[in-house]
Amino acid sequence: MAYVTSGMAGVSLTKLTTGTTTDGAGAEFALGTKVNATDGSEWVYVQAGAAITIYSCVTIDENFQAVMCTKALVDAGHGIGFNQVAFADNDMGWVCTHAHGNINVRLLTSCAADVQLYTSGTAGILDDTSASQTIIRGVVAVVAASATAVGYREAIAVYPNGTATP
């Protein structure tokens, strides 16, 4: 994993801080703090609004509360990121909001590589099927997903954003 280059002391992109409320109490950094890493990736400090499975696509609201993405949340215009560690409800930590590679993303079975990805009927998991879902522009899997199990694969996420399906 990359290392932070933003000059902030004490930042570990895999460290979580346990929270007890949704207001960021006890956070090591202000919610919404952004850092850059050695590989050019960008990260934002968030608080989990619910438990988040590792490598999920998350949406980030205006209070920097992150939850596993759904079509409705992406359509509402929430920011998009990818957590590289599992969060318990109210945990605070870093999610990647831009990376040219070296991040993992949860994908549905048989999801193809090098194609546009969409929200799916399963929160936090992306797919290459567009039926009634919202495209996540700027995100592609580097390697196709397994044909037999939901899993994660390396992805490129160049400033991902949701756009309503045409």
Secondary structure, DSSP 8 states (H G I E B T S, - for coil): ---B-S--TT--TT--B--SSSS-TT-SS-TT-EEEBTTS-EEEEEEESS-B-TT-EEEE-TT-EEEE--HHHHHTT-EEEEESS-B-TT-EEEEEEEEEEEEEEEE-TT--SSS-EEE-SSTT-EES--TT--EEEEEEESS---SSS-EEEEEEEEEEEEE---
